[in-house]
Amino acid sequence: MNKDQVQGKVKDVAGRVERQVGEWTGDTEKQVHGTAKQAEGKVQNAWGDVKDAAKKTADKQLEEQRKDDEAARAEQERERKAS
């Protein structure tokens, strides 16, 4: 979990609480502010998800490249020993 995911969850929960308090007290301004904060948190969390997925994809590609390089070196070594 990255920083954006954590901060997004915190904003989402805080916004949800503020919206609910606004509903209980009849404070429409608090409801609107809470809903906006909740939406901001959801967007930030989604951005964190995108960043996390991109990092995992990049890590996977690097690992595949490392394995390909290792296999190529092993093949070169076998060819060198065969000659």
TIKE-570698 format. One record per residue: residue number from 1; chain; x, y, z of N, C-alpha, C, CB in turn. Coordinates in steps of 0.001 Angstrom, whole numbers. Glycine has a CB too. Layout:
REM residues N
@nr->NUM, kette->A, n_px->X, n_py->Y, n_pz->Z, ca_px->X, ca_py->Y, ca_pz->Z, c_px->X, c_py->Y, c_pz->Z, cb_px->X, cb_py->Y, cb_pz->Z
...
END
This chain:
REM residues 83
@nr->1, kette->A, n_px->853, n_py->-1168, n_pz->0, ca_px->0, ca_py->0, ca_pz->0, c_px->899, c_py->1232, c_pz->0, cb_px->-970, cb_py->-2, cb_pz->1224
@nr->2, kette->A, n_px->616, n_py->2164, n_pz->-905, ca_px->1461, ca_py->3359, ca_pz->-988, c_px->802, c_py->4554, c_pz->-289, cb_px->1754, cb_py->3703, cb_pz->-2460
@nr->3, kette->A, n_px->1534, n_py->5655, n_pz->-278, ca_px->1113, ca_py->6857, ca_pz->451, c_px->-249, c_py->7370, c_pz->-41, cb_px->2172, cb_py->7962, cb_pz->302
@nr->4, kette->A, n_px->-460, n_py->7375, n_pz->-1355, ca_px->-1732, ca_py->7876, ca_pz->-1889, c_px->-2900, c_py->6992, c_pz->-1474, cb_px->-1669, cb_py->7967, cb_pz->-3414
@nr->5, kette->A, n_px->-2683, n_py->5701, n_pz->-1429, ca_px->-3754, ca_py->4799, ca_pz->-1006, c_px->-4118, c_py->5051, c_pz->455, cb_px->-3335, cb_py->3328, cb_pz->-1206
@nr->6, kette->A, n_px->-3122, n_py->5225, n_pz->1296, ca_px->-3374, ca_py->5466, ca_pz->2725, c_px->-4075, c_py->6804, c_pz->2925, cb_px->-2052, cb_py->5433, cb_pz->3527
@nr->7, kette->A, n_px->-3523, n_py->7853, n_pz->2332, ca_px->-4131, ca_py->9171, ca_pz->2491, c_px->-5536, c_py->9208, c_pz->1901, cb_px->-3260, cb_py->10238, cb_pz->1835
@nr->8, kette->A, n_px->-5731, n_py->8519, n_pz->788, ca_px->-7056, ca_py->8464, ca_pz->176, c_px->-8069, c_py->7789, c_pz->1079, cb_px->-6991, cb_py->7739, cb_pz->-1150
@nr->9, kette->A, n_px->-7678, n_py->6702, n_pz->1707, ca_px->-8580, ca_py->6003, ca_pz->2633, c_px->-8937, c_py->6897, c_pz->3815, cb_px->-7936, cb_py->4693, cb_pz->3136
@nr->10, kette->A, n_px->-7931, n_py->7616, n_pz->4337, ca_px->-8164, ca_py->8498, ca_pz->5475, c_px->-9162, c_py->9597, c_pz->5094, cb_px->-6833, cb_py->9119, cb_pz->5962
@nr->11, kette->A, n_px->-8961, n_py->10222, n_pz->3923, ca_px->-9891, ca_py->11270, ca_pz->3477, c_px->-11286, c_py->10705, c_pz->3240, cb_px->-9373, cb_py->11936, cb_pz->2193
@nr->12, kette->A, n_px->-11352, n_py->9515, n_pz->2671, ca_px->-12642, ca_py->8874, ca_pz->2409, c_px->-13409, c_py->8670, c_pz->3715, cb_px->-12441, cb_py->7523, cb_pz->1688
@nr->13, kette->A, n_px->-12744, n_py->8111, n_pz->4695, ca_px->-13394, ca_py->7844, ca_pz->5987, c_px->-13765, c_py->9154, c_pz->6683, cb_px->-12467, cb_py->6999, cb_pz->6898
@nr->14, kette->A, n_px->-12835, n_py->10118, n_pz->6682, ca_px->-13121, ca_py->11404, ca_pz->7328, c_px->-14298, c_py->12097, c_pz->6650, cb_px->-11877, cb_py->12316, cb_pz->7295
@nr->15, kette->A, n_px->-14346, n_py->12042, n_pz->5337, ca_px->-15457, ca_py->12638, ca_pz->4601, c_px->-16769, c_py->11938, c_pz->4896, cb_px->-15182, cb_py->12601, cb_pz->3116
@nr->16, kette->A, n_px->-16712, n_py->10622, n_pz->4987, ca_px->-17916, ca_py->9849, ca_pz->5297, c_px->-18449, c_py->10224, c_pz->6681, cb_px->-17621, cb_py->8332, cb_pz->5227
@nr->17, kette->A, n_px->-17541, n_py->10366, n_pz->7638, ca_px->-17939, ca_py->10745, ca_pz->8996, c_px->-18548, c_py->12146, c_pz->8985, cb_px->-16724, cb_py->10688, cb_pz->9964
@nr->18, kette->A, n_px->-17879, n_py->13077, n_pz->8319, ca_px->-18382, ca_py->14453, ca_pz->8269, c_px->-19758, c_py->14513, c_pz->7592, cb_px->-17381, cb_py->15361, cb_pz->7521
@nr->19, kette->A, n_px->-19915, n_py->13781, n_pz->6501, ca_px->-21207, ca_py->13746, ca_pz->5808, c_px->-22293, c_py->13193, c_pz->6718, cb_px->-21112, cb_py->12901, cb_pz->4528
@nr->20, kette->A, n_px->-21966, n_py->12125, n_pz->7425, ca_px->-22953, ca_py->11497, ca_pz->8315, c_px->-23339, c_py->12438, c_pz->9455, cb_px->-22399, cb_py->10176, cb_pz->8886
@nr->21, kette->A, n_px->-22354, n_py->13121, n_pz->10031, ca_px->-22646, ca_py->14087, ca_pz->11091, c_px->-23554, c_py->15194, c_pz->10548, cb_px->-21332, cb_py->14691, cb_pz->11663
@nr->22, kette->A, n_px->-23265, n_py->15630, n_pz->9330, ca_px->-24112, ca_py->16646, ca_pz->8706, c_px->-25543, c_py->16168, c_pz->8522, cb_px->-23537, cb_py->17052, cb_pz->7366
@nr->23, kette->A, n_px->-25694, n_py->14890, n_pz->8161, ca_px->-27047, ca_py->14332, ca_pz->8013, c_px->-27756, c_py->14277, c_pz->9360, cb_px->-26990, cb_py->12922, cb_pz->7389
@nr->24, kette->A, n_px->-27050, n_py->13869, n_pz->10396, ca_px->-27672, ca_py->13747, ca_pz->11715, c_px->-28077, c_py->15103, c_pz->12284, cb_px->-26722, cb_py->13050, cb_pz->12678
@nr->25, kette->A, n_px->-27246, n_py->16115, n_pz->11999, ca_px->-27518, ca_py->17435, ca_pz->12574, c_px->-28324, c_py->18329, c_pz->11633, cb_px->-26214, cb_py->18121, cb_pz->12930
@nr->26, kette->A, n_px->-28557, n_py->17874, n_pz->10404, ca_px->-29295, ca_py->18687, ca_pz->9441, c_px->-28447, c_py->19794, c_pz->8834, cb_px->-30506, cb_py->19287, cb_pz->10099
@nr->27, kette->A, n_px->-27127, n_py->19703, n_pz->8939, ca_px->-26206, ca_py->20715, ca_pz->8406, c_px->-25831, c_py->20343, c_pz->6969, cb_px->-24923, cb_py->20837, cb_pz->9301
@nr->28, kette->A, n_px->-26527, n_py->20988, n_pz->6022, ca_px->-26304, ca_py->20651, ca_pz->4606, c_px->-24891, c_py->21003, c_pz->4154, cb_px->-27320, cb_py->21376, cb_pz->3723
@nr->29, kette->A, n_px->-24342, n_py->22089, n_pz->4665, ca_px->-22993, ca_py->22484, ca_pz->4276, c_px->-21986, c_py->21407, c_pz->4692, cb_px->-22622, cb_py->23845, cb_pz->4910
@nr->30, kette->A, n_px->-22147, n_py->20868, n_pz->5877, ca_px->-21264, ca_py->19806, ca_pz->6364, c_px->-21440, c_py->18535, c_pz->5524, cb_px->-21547, cb_py->19506, cb_pz->7859
@nr->31, kette->A, n_px->-22666, n_py->18260, n_pz->5123, ca_px->-22927, ca_py->17086, ca_pz->4268, c_px->-22194, c_py->17229, c_pz->2940, cb_px->-24450, cb_py->16908, cb_pz->4021
@nr->32, kette->A, n_px->-22328, n_py->18418, n_pz->2329, ca_px->-21693, ca_py->18660, ca_pz->1030, c_px->-20168, c_py->18600, c_pz->1159, cb_px->-22130, cb_py->20031, cb_pz->458
@nr->33, kette->A, n_px->-19644, n_py->19236, n_pz->2187, ca_px->-18189, ca_py->19221, ca_pz->2395, c_px->-17706, c_py->17793, c_pz->2630, cb_px->-17794, cb_py->20125, cb_pz->3593
@nr->34, kette->A, n_px->-18434, n_py->17044, n_pz->3425, ca_px->-18055, ca_py->15656, ca_pz->3687, c_px->-18104, c_py->14800, c_pz->2438, cb_px->-18954, cb_py->15061, cb_pz->4741
@nr->35, kette->A, n_px->-19132, n_py->15007, n_pz->1624, ca_px->-19248, ca_py->14249, ca_pz->370, c_px->-18088, c_py->14581, c_pz->-562, cb_px->-20597, cb_py->14549, cb_pz->-328
@nr->36, kette->A, n_px->-17727, n_py->15866, n_pz->-641, ca_px->-16600, ca_py->16279, ca_pz->-1491, c_px->-15295, c_py->15670, c_pz->-995, cb_px->-16484, cb_py->17815, cb_pz->-1528
@nr->37, kette->A, n_px->-15097, n_py->15690, n_pz->314, ca_px->-13878, ca_py->15115, ca_pz->897, c_px->-13828, c_py->13608, c_pz->647, cb_px->-13807, cb_py->15409, cb_pz->2416
@nr->38, kette->A, n_px->-14976, n_py->12972, n_pz->751, ca_px->-15062, ca_py->11532, ca_pz->503, c_px->-14691, c_py->11229, c_pz->-955, cb_px->-16490, cb_py->11005, cb_pz->825
@nr->39, kette->A, n_px->-15214, n_py->12024, n_pz->-1882, ca_px->-14899, ca_py->11828, ca_pz->-3302, c_px->-13411, c_py->12055, c_pz->-3566, cb_px->-15741, cb_py->12777, cb_pz->-4177
@nr->40, kette->A, n_px->-12856, n_py->13090, n_pz->-2944, ca_px->-11424, ca_py->13365, ca_pz->-3090, c_px->-10599, c_py->12169, c_pz->-2598, cb_px->-11034, cb_py->14649, cb_pz->-2308
@nr->41, kette->A, n_px->-11020, n_py->11590, n_pz->-1497, ca_px->-10321, ca_py->10425, ca_pz->-966, c_px->-10401, c_py->9230, c_pz->-1899, cb_px->-10882, cb_py->10054, cb_pz->381
@nr->42, kette->A, n_px->-11565, n_py->9017, n_pz->-2492, ca_px->-11728, ca_py->7895, ca_pz->-3427, c_px->-10836, c_py->8077, c_pz->-4659, cb_px->-13207, cb_py->7762, cb_pz->-3857
@nr->43, kette->A, n_px->-10761, n_py->9324, n_pz->-5154, ca_px->-9917, ca_py->9598, ca_pz->-6313, c_px->-8445, c_py->9379, c_pz->-5967, cb_px->-10140, cb_py->11036, cb_pz->-6815
@nr->44, kette->A, n_px->-8019, n_py->9876, n_pz->-4816, ca_px->-6622, ca_py->9711, ca_pz->-4408, c_px->-6291, c_py->8232, c_pz->-4205, cb_px->-6340, cb_py->10502, cb_pz->-3114
@nr->45, kette->A, n_px->-7211, n_py->7491, n_pz->-3644, ca_px->-6996, ca_py->6060, ca_pz->-3450, c_px->-6885, c_py->5351, c_pz->-4804, cb_px->-8144, cb_py->5449, cb_pz->-2613
@nr->46, kette->A, n_px->-7740, n_py->5734, n_pz->-5752, ca_px->-7684, ca_py->5130, ca_pz->-7088, c_px->-6353, c_py->5455, c_pz->-7764, cb_px->-8863, cb_py->5625, cb_pz->-7961
@nr->47, kette->A, n_px->-5878, n_py->6688, n_pz->-7600, ca_px->-4579, ca_py->7072, ca_pz->-8154, c_px->-3473, c_py->6219, c_pz->-7532, cb_px->-4303, cb_py->8580, cb_pz->-7912
@nr->48, kette->A, n_px->-3577, n_py->5980, n_pz->-6244, ca_px->-2610, ca_py->5105, ca_pz->-5585, c_px->-2655, c_py->3693, c_pz->-6143, cb_px->-2863, cb_py->5075, cb_pz->-4091
@nr->49, kette->A, n_px->-3852, n_py->3214, n_pz->-6456, ca_px->-4000, ca_py->1882, ca_pz->-7061, c_px->-3304, c_py->1831, c_pz->-8421, cb_px->-5498, cb_py->1515, cb_pz->-7213
@nr->50, kette->A, n_px->-3475, n_py->2902, n_pz->-9221, ca_px->-2848, ca_py->2965, ca_pz->-10542, c_px->-1327, c_py->2951, c_pz->-10402, cb_px->-3309, cb_py->4230, cb_pz->-11308
@nr->51, kette->A, n_px->-810, n_py->3764, n_pz->-9479, ca_px->639, ca_py->3800, ca_pz->-9265, c_px->1160, c_py->2440, c_pz->-8810, cb_px->1000, cb_py->4875, cb_pz->-8230
@nr->52, kette->A, n_px->412, n_py->1777, n_pz->-7938, ca_px->813, ca_py->470, ca_pz->-7433, c_px->838, c_py->-563, c_pz->-8572, cb_px->-145, cb_py->13, cb_pz->-6308
@nr->53, kette->A, n_px->-185, n_py->-532, n_pz->-9413, ca_px->-248, ca_py->-1472, ca_pz->-10539, c_px->897, c_py->-1214, c_pz->-11520, cb_px->-1610, cb_py->-1359, cb_pz->-11267
@nr->54, kette->A, n_px->1194, n_py->57, n_pz->-11766, ca_px->2292, ca_py->392, ca_pz->-12677, c_px->3631, c_py->-99, c_pz->-12120, cb_px->2343, cb_py->1915, cb_pz->-12920
@nr->55, kette->A, n_px->3831, n_py->66, n_pz->-10833, ca_px->5073, ca_py->-391, ca_pz->-10206, c_px->5196, c_py->-1912, c_pz->-10294, cb_px->5133, cb_py->64, cb_pz->-8734
@nr->56, kette->A, n_px->4097, n_py->-2601, n_pz->-10040, ca_px->4135, ca_py->-4068, ca_pz->-10124, c_px->4441, c_py->-4521, c_pz->-11545, cb_px->2798, cb_py->-4673, cb_pz->-9654
@nr->57, kette->A, n_px->3855, n_py->-3848, n_pz->-12531, ca_px->4111, ca_py->-4192, ca_pz->-13929, c_px->5576, c_py->-3950, c_pz->-14281, cb_px->3198, cb_py->-3377, cb_pz->-14862
@nr->58, kette->A, n_px->6101, n_py->-2810, n_pz->-13867, ca_px->7505, ca_py->-2498, ca_pz->-14145, c_px->8431, c_py->-3509, c_pz->-13460, cb_px->7842, cb_py->-1063, cb_pz->-13678
@nr->59, kette->A, n_px->8124, n_py->-3852, n_pz->-12222, ca_px->8941, ca_py->-4838, ca_pz->-11505, c_px->8913, c_py->-6189, c_pz->-12215, cb_px->8448, cb_py->-4994, cb_pz->-10054
@nr->60, kette->A, n_px->7739, n_py->-6575, n_pz->-12711, ca_px->7607, ca_py->-7851, ca_pz->-13411, c_px->8426, c_py->-7831, c_pz->-14702, cb_px->6120, cb_py->-8152, cb_pz->-13718
@nr->61, kette->A, n_px->8367, n_py->-6723, n_pz->-15435, ca_px->9127, ca_py->-6620, ca_pz->-16674, c_px->10634, c_py->-6663, c_pz->-16401, cb_px->8760, cb_py->-5329, cb_pz->-17415
@nr->62, kette->A, n_px->11064, n_py->-5998, n_pz->-15349, ca_px->12486, ca_py->-6033, ca_pz->-14989, c_px->12928, c_py->-7449, c_pz->-14629, cb_px->12766, cb_py->-5082, cb_pz->-13815
@nr->63, kette->A, n_px->12076, n_py->-8158, n_pz->-13896, ca_px->12406, ca_py->-9537, ca_pz->-13521, c_px->12482, c_py->-10435, c_pz->-14759, cb_px->11362, cb_py->-10089, cb_pz->-12527
@nr->64, kette->A, n_px->11562, n_py->-10257, n_pz->-15699, ca_px->11596, ca_py->-11044, ca_pz->-16938, c_px->12858, c_py->-10728, c_pz->-17737, cb_px->10338, cb_py->-10766, cb_pz->-17794
@nr->65, kette->A, n_px->13235, n_py->-9452, n_pz->-17794, ca_px->14444, ca_py->-9064, ca_pz->-18512, c_px->15677, c_py->-9667, c_pz->-17853, cb_px->14567, cb_py->-7537, cb_pz->-18572
@nr->66, kette->A, n_px->15706, n_py->-9682, n_pz->-16530, ca_px->16826, ca_py->-10270, ca_pz->-15803, c_px->16951, c_py->-11757, c_pz->-16130, cb_px->16651, cb_py->-10066, cb_pz->-14285
@nr->67, kette->A, n_px->15807, n_py->-12457, n_pz->-16160, ca_px->15822, ca_py->-13886, ca_pz->-16473, c_px->16288, c_py->-14129, c_pz->-17901, cb_px->14433, cb_py->-14493, cb_pz->-16266
@nr->68, kette->A, n_px->15819, n_py->-13282, n_pz->-18843, ca_px->16255, ca_py->-13418, ca_pz->-20239, c_px->17757, c_py->-13195, c_pz->-20359, cb_px->15501, cb_py->-12424, cb_pz->-21142
@nr->69, kette->A, n_px->18271, n_py->-12178, n_pz->-19676, ca_px->19713, ca_py->-11894, ca_pz->-19715, c_px->20498, c_py->-13061, c_pz->-19126, cb_px->20036, cb_py->-10588, cb_pz->-18945
@nr->70, kette->A, n_px->20003, n_py->-13609, n_pz->-18032, ca_px->20673, ca_py->-14734, ca_pz->-17389, c_px->20690, c_py->-15958, c_pz->-18313, cb_px->19980, cb_py->-15079, cb_pz->-16058
@nr->71, kette->A, n_px->19589, n_py->-16215, n_pz->-18995, ca_px->19520, ca_py->-17344, ca_pz->-19924, c_px->20471, c_py->-17133, c_pz->-21099, cb_px->18079, cb_py->-17538, cb_pz->-20434
@nr->72, kette->A, n_px->20555, n_py->-15905, n_pz->-21603, ca_px->21457, ca_py->-15608, ca_pz->-22714, c_px->22914, c_py->-15803, c_pz->-22288, cb_px->21234, cb_py->-14167, cb_pz->-23221
@nr->73, kette->A, n_px->23254, n_py->-15362, n_pz->-21081, ca_px->24630, ca_py->-15557, ca_pz->-20585, c_px->24944, c_py->-17047, c_pz->-20429, cb_px->24829, cb_py->-14827, cb_pz->-19230
@nr->74, kette->A, n_px->23980, n_py->-17808, n_pz->-19939, ca_px->24188, ca_py->-19248, ca_pz->-19770, c_px->24390, c_py->-19915, c_pz->-21135, cb_px->22985, cb_py->-19892, cb_pz->-19023
@nr->75, kette->A, n_px->23610, n_py->-19495, n_pz->-22126, ca_px->23750, ca_py->-20050, ca_pz->-23482, c_px->25129, c_py->-19707, c_pz->-24061, cb_px->22625, cb_py->-19508, cb_pz->-24414
@nr->76, kette->A, n_px->25565, n_py->-18465, n_pz->-23861, ca_px->26884, ca_py->-18057, ca_pz->-24349, c_px->27983, c_py->-18879, c_pz->-23675, cb_px->27112, cb_py->-16549, cb_pz->-24097
@nr->77, kette->A, n_px->27817, n_py->-19124, n_pz->-22404, ca_px->28811, ca_py->-19935, ca_pz->-21662, c_px->28845, c_py->-21361, c_pz->-22195, cb_px->28488, cb_py->-19947, cb_pz->-20143
@nr->78, kette->A, n_px->27666, n_py->-21931, n_pz->-22472, ca_px->27625, ca_py->-23303, ca_pz->-23033, c_px->28306, c_py->-23337, c_pz->-24406, cb_px->26148, cb_py->-23808, cb_pz->-23154
@nr->79, kette->A, n_px->28036, n_py->-22311, n_pz->-25212, ca_px->28644, ca_py->-22259, ca_pz->-26548, c_px->30173, c_py->-22105, c_pz->-26436, cb_px->28039, cb_py->-21081, cb_pz->-27376
@nr->80, kette->A, n_px->30601, n_py->-21302, n_pz->-25490, ca_px->32041, ca_py->-21086, ca_pz->-25295, c_px->32722, c_py->-22399, c_pz->-24892, cb_px->32291, cb_py->-19991, cb_pz->-24214
@nr->81, kette->A, n_px->32071, n_py->-23137, n_pz->-23976, ca_px->32665, ca_py->-24402, ca_pz->-23523, c_px->32635, c_py->-25467, c_pz->-24609, cb_px->31936, cb_py->-24913, cb_pz->-22288
@nr->82, kette->A, n_px->31636, n_py->-25407, n_pz->-25505, ca_px->31520, ca_py->-26391, ca_pz->-26572, c_px->32558, c_py->-26164, c_pz->-27661, cb_px->30127, cb_py->-26354, cb_pz->-27169
@nr->83, kette->A, n_px->33079, n_py->-24942, n_pz->-27785, ca_px->34035, ca_py->-24688, ca_pz->-28854, c_px->35468, c_py->-24870, c_pz->-28437, cb_px->33853, cb_py->-23322, cb_pz->-29373
END
